[in-house]
Amino acid sequence: GQDAGAELRKALGSVPVVVIRDGAEKEEEVQNLVVGDVVKVTMGDMVPADLLVLNSVDLQTNEAVLTGEPHEKIKSSKPKKGEEDESFKSNMLYSGTSVVSGSGKGEIVATGMRTQ
């Protein structure tokens, strides 16, 4: 059998992602994303890579796939005070999690097997 990461990549690979390169928005396949790309996410999207949040509007994600916690996490470009040592930060979006409300942009900091 395939590992979960391969299954996730297969599932995500068929969904185009809106990426901003050289100031222009374009659709790109997940497997073509690279560290440094800026990606737009909106409600209903699966996060395609680990992203540092650049801006957000009412952005919330469900990280249950990573943390087991069923509660939505509010995300913003400003990290919360005192969470420097936490594994899952409020200014990060994590690959494989889902956007449950709002929208935002984030810079890719890790892709594929290097994600959290």
Backbone as a printed PyTorch tensor [residue, N CA C, xyz], in Angstrom:
tensor([[[  0.8120,  -1.2060,   0.0000],
         [  0.0000,   0.0000,   0.0000],
         [  0.8410,   1.2490,   0.0000]],

        [[  0.2380,   2.3340,  -0.4580],
         [  0.9290,   3.6150,  -0.4850],
         [  0.8570,   4.2690,   0.8940]],

        [[  1.8380,   5.1230,   1.1760],
         [  1.7820,   5.8270,   2.4540],
         [  0.7700,   6.9720,   2.3760]],

        [[  0.4090,   7.5100,   3.5300],
         [ -0.6090,   8.5620,   3.5870],
         [ -0.1770,   9.8000,   2.8120]],

        [[  1.1110,  10.1150,   2.8400],
         [  1.6130,  11.2780,   2.1100],
         [  1.4020,  11.1390,   0.6200]],

        [[  1.6360,   9.9400,   0.1010],
         [  1.4340,   9.6980,  -1.3310],
         [ -0.0470,   9.8220,  -1.6800]],

        [[ -0.9110,   9.3030,  -0.8130],
         [ -2.3590,   9.4190,  -1.0320],
         [ -2.7770,  10.8840,  -1.0320]],

        [[ -2.2410,  11.6490,  -0.0800],
         [ -2.5810,  13.0670,   0.0250],
         [ -2.1070,  13.8030,  -1.2220]],

        [[ -0.8800,  13.5340,  -1.6550],
         [ -0.3590,  14.1970,  -2.8540],
         [ -1.2120,  13.8550,  -4.0590]],

        [[ -1.6610,  12.6000,  -4.1480],
         [ -2.5040,  12.1840,  -5.2570],
         [ -3.8310,  12.9480,  -5.2180]],

        [[ -4.4230,  13.0570,  -4.0240],
         [ -5.7010,  13.7630,  -3.8760],
         [ -5.5430,  15.2490,  -4.1830]],

        [[ -4.4670,  15.8430,  -3.6780],
         [ -4.2460,  17.2710,  -3.8850],
         [ -3.7720,  17.5720,  -5.2960]],

        [[ -3.0860,  16.6230,  -5.9110],
         [ -2.4750,  16.8560,  -7.2140],
         [ -3.4620,  17.2050,  -8.3050]],

        [[ -4.7090,  16.7960,  -8.1510],
         [ -5.6870,  17.0460,  -9.1950],
         [ -6.4000,  18.3860,  -9.0020]],

        [[ -6.1090,  19.0790,  -7.9130],
         [ -6.7820,  20.3450,  -7.6280],
         [ -5.8210,  21.4940,  -7.9060]],

        [[ -6.1660,  22.3760,  -8.8580],
         [ -5.2620,  23.4990,  -9.1020],
         [ -5.2470,  24.4700,  -7.9200]],

        [[ -4.1180,  25.0980,  -7.7110],
         [ -3.9180,  26.0390,  -6.6180],
         [ -3.6620,  27.4120,  -7.2350]],

        [[ -4.2180,  28.4740,  -6.6280],
         [ -3.9430,  29.8270,  -7.1140],
         [ -2.6330,  30.2990,  -6.4800]],

        [[ -1.6410,  30.5350,  -7.3480],
         [ -0.3190,  30.9510,  -6.9000],
         [ -0.0310,  32.3280,  -7.5000]],

        [[  0.7100,  33.1430,  -6.7520],
         [  1.0820,  34.4720,  -7.2240],
         [  2.5850,  34.4500,  -7.4860]],

        [[  2.9360,  34.5620,  -8.7720],
         [  4.3490,  34.6070,  -9.1630],
         [  4.5630,  35.8400, -10.0160]],

        [[  5.6220,  36.5740,  -9.7550],
         [  5.9340,  37.7990, -10.5140],
         [  4.7400,  38.7470, -10.5330]],

        [[  4.0070,  38.8040,  -9.4280],
         [  2.9020,  39.7310,  -9.2970],
         [  1.6130,  39.3310, -10.0000]],

        [[  1.6100,  38.1720, -10.6690],
         [  0.4170,  37.7340, -11.3970],
         [ -0.1330,  36.4460, -10.7990]],

        [[ -1.4770,  36.3780, -10.7120],
         [ -2.1230,  35.1580, -10.2270],
         [ -2.2450,  34.1600, -11.3640]],

        [[ -1.9680,  32.8880, -11.0620],
         [ -2.1880,  31.8400, -12.0440],
         [ -2.5080,  30.5390, -11.3180]],

        [[ -3.1400,  29.6270, -12.0340],
         [ -3.4230,  28.3180, -11.4420],
         [ -2.2420,  27.4090, -11.7150]],

        [[ -1.8930,  26.6310, -10.7000],
         [ -0.7430,  25.7480, -10.7870],
         [ -1.0890,  24.4320, -10.1230]],

        [[ -0.5320,  23.3370, -10.6160],
         [ -0.7130,  22.0340,  -9.9720],
         [  0.1260,  21.9960,  -8.6910]],

        [[ -0.3810,  21.2920,  -7.6790],
         [  0.3030,  21.2110,  -6.3830],
         [  1.7430,  20.7470,  -6.5210]],

        [[  1.9750,  19.7480,  -7.3660],
         [  3.3350,  19.1960,  -7.4620],
         [  4.3320,  20.1780,  -8.0740]],

        [[  3.8450,  21.2880,  -8.6710],
         [  4.7340,  22.2920,  -9.2600],
         [  5.0160,  23.4570,  -8.3220]],

        [[  4.4500,  23.4230,  -7.1200],
         [  4.6890,  24.4950,  -6.1550],
         [  6.0900,  24.3680,  -5.5750]],

        [[  6.7060,  25.5170,  -5.3050],
         [  8.0490,  25.5180,  -4.7310],
         [  8.1020,  26.4660,  -3.5340]],

        [[  9.0870,  26.2300,  -2.6630],
         [  9.3040,  27.1080,  -1.5130],
         [  9.4890,  28.5280,  -2.0270]],

        [[  8.7870,  29.4760,  -1.4050],
         [  8.8620,  30.8730,  -1.8130],
         [  7.6500,  31.3240,  -2.6190]],

        [[  6.9080,  30.3670,  -3.2120],
         [  5.6720,  30.7330,  -3.9080],
         [  4.6800,  31.3110,  -2.9070]],

        [[  3.8620,  32.2550,  -3.3490],
         [  2.7780,  32.7910,  -2.5360],
         [  1.4810,  32.1780,  -3.0590]],

        [[  0.7100,  31.5730,  -2.1530],
         [ -0.4970,  30.8450,  -2.5010],
         [ -1.7030,  31.5120,  -1.8510]],

        [[ -2.8160,  31.5780,  -2.6010],
         [ -4.0840,  32.0760,  -2.0440],
         [ -4.9030,  30.8850,  -1.5840]],

        [[ -5.5100,  31.0010,  -0.4100],
         [ -6.4180,  29.9640,   0.0830],
         [ -7.7330,  30.6160,   0.4830]],

        [[ -8.8050,  29.8580,   0.3340],
         [-10.1200,  30.3530,   0.6930],
         [-10.9540,  29.1980,   1.2440]],

        [[-12.1050,  29.5320,   1.8340],
         [-12.9560,  28.5240,   2.4550],
         [-13.1730,  27.3360,   1.5170]],

        [[-12.9900,  26.1370,   2.0630],
         [-13.1760,  24.9220,   1.2880],
         [-11.8930,  24.3700,   0.6950]],

        [[-10.8270,  25.1550,   0.6990],
         [ -9.5520,  24.6960,   0.1420],
         [ -8.8340,  23.7580,   1.0960]],

        [[ -8.0670,  22.8530,   0.5200],
         [ -7.1100,  22.0540,   1.2670],
         [ -5.7870,  22.8070,   1.1660]],

        [[ -5.0880,  22.9720,   2.2740],
         [ -3.8120,  23.6850,   2.2650],
         [ -2.7880,  22.7950,   1.5490]],

        [[ -2.1430,  23.3090,   0.4660],
         [ -1.2940,  22.4690,  -0.3770],
         [  0.1320,  22.2720,   0.1230]],

        [[  0.5730,  23.0840,   1.0740],
         [  1.9520,  23.0390,   1.5730],
         [  1.9650,  23.7840,   2.9030]],

        [[  3.0770,  23.7360,   3.6240],
         [  3.1820,  24.5340,   4.8460],
         [  3.3980,  25.9880,   4.4360]],

        [[  2.5270,  26.8760,   4.9370],
         [  2.5430,  28.2780,   4.5300],
         [  2.7060,  29.2010,   5.7300]],

        [[  3.5330,  30.2280,   5.5680],
         [  3.6180,  31.3180,   6.5310],
         [  2.5700,  32.3340,   6.1120]],

        [[  1.6260,  32.6410,   6.9980],
         [  0.5180,  33.5370,   6.6580],
         [  1.0490,  34.9570,   6.4420]],

        [[  0.7560,  35.5130,   5.2630],
         [  1.1420,  36.8900,   4.9450],
         [ -0.0020,  37.8480,   5.2430]],

        [[ -1.2310,  37.4480,   4.9030],
         [ -2.4090,  38.2170,   5.2940],
         [ -3.6050,  37.2920,   5.3470]],

        [[ -4.6170,  37.7190,   6.0980],
         [ -5.7840,  36.8630,   6.2770],
         [ -7.0110,  37.6980,   6.5800]],

        [[ -8.1690,  37.1720,   6.1860],
         [ -9.4590,  37.7720,   6.5080],
         [-10.3260,  36.6730,   7.1050]],

        [[-10.5680,  36.7330,   8.4120],
         [-11.3830,  35.7310,   9.1140],
         [-10.9370,  34.3000,   8.7920]],

        [[ -9.6310,  34.0910,   8.6610],
         [ -9.0930,  32.7970,   8.2420],
         [ -9.0720,  31.8070,   9.4020]],

        [[ -9.7410,  30.6660,   9.1990],
         [ -9.7310,  29.5890,  10.1870],
         [ -9.5000,  28.2690,   9.4750]],

        [[ -8.7140,  27.4100,  10.1120],
         [ -8.4540,  26.0830,   9.5460],
         [ -8.8200,  25.0010,  10.5510]],

        [[ -9.0280,  23.8060,  10.0160],
         [ -9.2370,  22.6310,  10.8460],
         [ -7.9650,  21.8050,  10.7460]],

        [[ -7.2880,  21.6300,  11.8860],
         [ -6.0150,  20.9040,  11.9300],
         [ -6.1610,  19.5310,  12.5660]],

        [[ -7.4000,  19.0310,  12.6340],
         [ -7.6430,  17.7440,  13.2990],
         [ -6.7940,  16.6250,  12.7100]],

        [[ -6.5320,  16.6890,  11.4020],
         [ -5.7240,  15.6680,  10.7450],
         [ -4.3140,  15.6100,  11.3470]],

        [[ -3.8360,  16.7420,  11.8920],
         [ -2.4980,  16.7960,  12.5020],
         [ -2.5350,  16.6790,  14.0160]],

        [[ -3.4940,  17.3870,  14.6350],
         [ -3.4710,  17.5390,  16.0900],
         [ -4.4880,  16.6610,  16.8080]],

        [[ -5.4970,  16.1840,  16.0640],
         [ -6.5680,  15.4330,  16.6930],
         [ -7.6130,  16.3200,  17.3500]],

        [[ -7.3540,  17.6350,  17.3870],
         [ -8.3040,  18.5690,  18.0040],
         [ -9.3740,  18.9560,  16.9870]],

        [[-10.6490,  18.8400,  17.3660],
         [-11.7210,  19.1450,  16.4140],
         [-12.0030,  20.6350,  16.2380]],

        [[-11.3820,  21.4800,  17.0520],
         [-11.6970,  22.9110,  17.0330],
         [-10.9770,  23.6220,  15.8930]],

        [[-11.6640,  24.6050,  15.3020],
         [-11.0330,  25.4230,  14.2770],
         [ -9.9610,  26.2930,  14.9240]],

        [[ -8.9330,  26.5860,  14.1350],
         [ -7.8410,  27.4480,  14.5920],
         [ -7.8820,  28.7480,  13.8220]],

        [[ -7.8960,  29.8670,  14.5410],
         [ -7.8710,  31.1820,  13.9060],
         [ -6.4320,  31.4590,  13.4710]],

        [[ -6.2860,  31.9000,  12.2060],
         [ -4.9550,  32.1350,  11.6430],
         [ -4.7800,  33.6020,  11.2750]],

        [[ -3.5990,  34.1330,  11.5390],
         [ -3.2950,  35.5080,  11.1450],
         [ -1.7980,  35.6270,  10.8850]],

        [[ -1.4030,  36.7600,  10.3280],
         [  0.0200,  36.9590,  10.0230],
         [  0.8420,  37.2530,  11.2780]],

        [[  0.1750,  37.5530,  12.3690],
         [  0.8850,  37.8410,  13.6310],
         [  0.8220,  36.6200,  14.5500]],

        [[  1.9820,  36.0640,  14.9430],
         [  1.9480,  34.9360,  15.8770],
         [  1.3960,  35.3680,  17.2310]],

        [[  0.7380,  34.4420,  17.9030],
         [  0.2200,  34.7500,  19.2380],
         [  1.3660,  34.8190,  20.2230]],

        [[  1.2000,  35.6590,  21.2220],
         [  2.2000,  35.7870,  22.2770],
         [  2.3240,  34.4550,  23.0250]],

        [[  3.5580,  34.0380,  23.2580],
         [  3.7920,  32.8530,  24.0600],
         [  3.7050,  31.5340,  23.3270]],

        [[  3.5360,  31.5440,  21.9970],
         [  3.4330,  30.2610,  21.2960],
         [  4.7160,  29.9010,  20.5310]],

        [[  5.8140,  30.5920,  20.8460],
         [  7.0710,  30.3610,  20.1380],
         [  7.5070,  28.8970,  20.1890]],

        [[  7.2220,  28.2170,  21.3000],
         [  7.6680,  26.8380,  21.4690],
         [  6.6230,  25.8080,  21.0390]],

        [[  5.4620,  26.2660,  20.6000],
         [  4.4180,  25.3260,  20.1940],
         [  4.7120,  24.7610,  18.8100]],

        [[  4.2520,  23.5320,  18.5660],
         [  4.4750,  22.8860,  17.2710],
         [  3.6510,  23.5260,  16.1680]],

        [[  2.3970,  23.8610,  16.4710],
         [  1.4850,  24.3690,  15.4550],
         [  1.1280,  25.8160,  15.8000]],

        [[  1.6310,  26.7320,  14.9970],
         [  1.5120,  28.1580,  15.3040],
         [  0.3390,  28.8050,  14.5700]],

        [[ -0.1590,  29.9200,  15.1310],
         [ -1.3210,  30.6040,  14.5610],
         [ -0.9810,  31.3830,  13.2960]],

        [[  0.3080,  31.6030,  13.0150],
         [  0.6770,  32.3160,  11.7910],
         [  1.1560,  31.3540,  10.7020]],

        [[  0.8290,  30.0540,  10.8700],
         [  1.2030,  29.0390,   9.8890],
         [ -0.0310,  28.2600,   9.4520]],

        [[ -0.0550,  27.8860,   8.1710],
         [ -1.0560,  26.9470,   7.6460],
         [ -0.2900,  25.6790,   7.3080]],

        [[ -0.8910,  24.5320,   7.6030],
         [ -0.1720,  23.2740,   7.4490],
         [ -0.7660,  22.4120,   6.3470]],

        [[  0.1350,  21.8200,   5.5730],
         [ -0.2380,  20.9610,   4.4520],
         [ -1.2330,  19.8920,   4.8840]],

        [[ -2.3000,  19.7420,   4.1010],
         [ -3.2910,  18.7020,   4.3750],
         [ -4.4190,  19.1390,   5.2820]],

        [[ -4.2870,  20.3260,   5.9030],
         [ -5.3870,  20.8370,   6.7230],
         [ -6.3760,  21.5580,   5.8100]],

        [[ -7.5670,  21.8230,   6.3100],
         [ -8.5770,  22.4500,   5.4580],
         [ -8.9620,  23.8340,   5.9800]],

        [[ -9.2530,  24.7280,   5.0270],
         [ -9.6910,  26.0850,   5.3570],
         [-11.1960,  26.0340,   5.5610]],

        [[-11.6620,  26.3570,   6.7710],
         [-13.0930,  26.2580,   7.0820],
         [-13.8150,  27.5990,   6.9780]],

        [[-13.0700,  28.7120,   7.0240],
         [-13.7100,  30.0040,   6.8040],
         [-12.6610,  31.0290,   6.4250]],

        [[-13.1340,  32.1020,   5.7720],
         [-12.2570,  33.2040,   5.4280],
         [-11.3470,  32.9110,   4.2560]],

        [[-10.3010,  33.7260,   4.1610],
         [ -9.3380,  33.5900,   3.0700],
         [ -8.0140,  34.1890,   3.5080]],

        [[ -6.9910,  33.9300,   2.7180],
         [ -5.6880,  34.4970,   3.0250],
         [ -4.6630,  34.1520,   1.9790]],

        [[ -3.4570,  34.6710,   2.2040],
         [ -2.3140,  34.3700,   1.3560],
         [ -1.1870,  33.9160,   2.2630]],

        [[ -0.3990,  32.9740,   1.7580],
         [  0.7440,  32.5200,   2.5270],
         [  1.9120,  32.1650,   1.6400]],

        [[  3.1140,  32.3160,   2.1840],
         [  4.3260,  31.9530,   1.4640],
         [  4.7120,  30.5250,   1.8290]],

        [[  4.9910,  29.7210,   0.8130],
         [  5.3640,  28.3270,   1.0480],
         [  6.7270,  28.2640,   1.7280]],

        [[  6.7570,  27.5490,   2.8670],
         [  8.0130,  27.3490,   3.5900],
         [  8.4660,  25.8900,   3.5410]],

        [[  7.5410,  24.9730,   3.1740],
         [  7.9150,  23.5640,   3.0350],
         [  6.8820,  22.8790,   2.1480]],

        [[  7.3630,  21.9230,   1.3320],
         [  6.4730,  21.1670,   0.4500],
         [  6.7340,  19.6720,   0.6200]],

        [[  5.8000,  18.8680,   0.1260],
         [  5.9930,  17.4180,   0.0870],
         [  6.3180,  16.8120,   1.4300]],

        [[  7.3500,  15.9840,   1.4570],
         [  7.7140,  15.2430,   2.6650],
         [  8.3810,  16.1150,   3.7080]],

        [[  8.7150,  17.3630,   3.3670],
         [  9.3580,  18.2670,   4.3390],
         [  8.3380,  19.0550,   5.1560]],

        [[  7.0400,  18.8230,   4.9070],
         [  6.0270,  19.5700,   5.6380],
         [  5.8730,  19.0280,   7.0440]],

        [[  5.2500,  19.8240,   7.9130],
         [  4.9850,  19.4400,   9.2980],
         [  4.0540,  18.2530,   9.2940]]])
